[in-house]
């Protein structure tokens, strides 16, 4: 889970991920209110049997003005990091890396 709070944009969203590789952005007037799904997308790992998203983070894209369209979401899973548009859920890029943990 990742809380996105950008007061300058009036933005308060929750990003959630599950063991099946689904990433969802939820929005509500307050965190105590019922949250509505803004978008939901499934991302894939390098190994089809390892579907869990293990980490989420976000940041403003370099050089972009403070806006929702400039916010990037990072979803990490087995041997891959996906970079998504926070506004649309579209996968902008995916970066793979070797299995260094089990390589030793």
N, C-alpha and C positions, 0 to 999 in steps of 0.2 A: 504494500500500500504506500502511496506517496500523496502528501497533501500539497496542493499547489495554491499558494496565496500570493497574489500580485495585486496589492491595494491600488496601485496607480492605474490598473486596468479594471478595477472592480471585480476581480476574478478570485473565486474560491471554488476549487474543484478537488475531487478525490480521484486518484488513479488507482485502480485495483487490478491485480493479475492473479491467475489461478494455476493449478497444476496441469491443466490441459493446454496452456499456451494462450489463453484469452486475456487480452488487455482491454480494460473498460475505463472510460472517463465518465464520472458521475458529477452531477451538479444539483445544488439545492440552495435555497435562500440562506439557510444556515446549516451548520453540520447536524443540528438536532432535527431538521425537517426531513421529510422523505426525499431521497435523492433520485433524480431522473437520469437515465443513461443517455449521454450525449452521443457516444459511439462505442462500438465494441469490435475488436479485430483479433484474429488469431495469428500468432507469429510462430515460426518453426525453428527448431534447433538443428544443429548439424547431425544429430542422431534422432531418428523418428521416435525412439522409445523414451527419450528424455525431453519431455514436453513442458516441464515447469519453468515459468519465468522466475528467476531467483533474485532479481534486483531491478528497481525502478529509480530513475532520477530525471530531473528536467533542468533546462537552462534556457536563457535567452540566446538566440542565434547571434553570433558575432556580426557586428555591422548593421543589425536590424534595429529599427525603432522599437520602442516598447509597445508591443501589440501582441494579440493572441496568435496571429499568423507567424510571428517570429519566435514562438516558444517551441523548443524541441524536447521530445520525450525519448529517453534511452531505456530500452528493455533488454536485460541481459539474461541469457540462458546458456545451456551447454554449448560451448565453442562458438558462440555468435552473440553479437550485440546489434540490435535493431534500433535505428534512429527513425522516429515517427514524428509527423506533424501533430502537435497537440490540438490544433484547431480541427483537423479532419480525420486523424487516425491513419492517414496514408503513410506507408513505409517509404521513407525517403532514401534510405541506404541501409545496408547490412554489412557488417564487418565480421569476418570469421577469423579464428585464431586456433593454433594447435592445442591439443590436450596436454598442457604442460604439467598438470597435477599428476596424471597417471604415467607420464613419460619417465619419471625418475626411477 
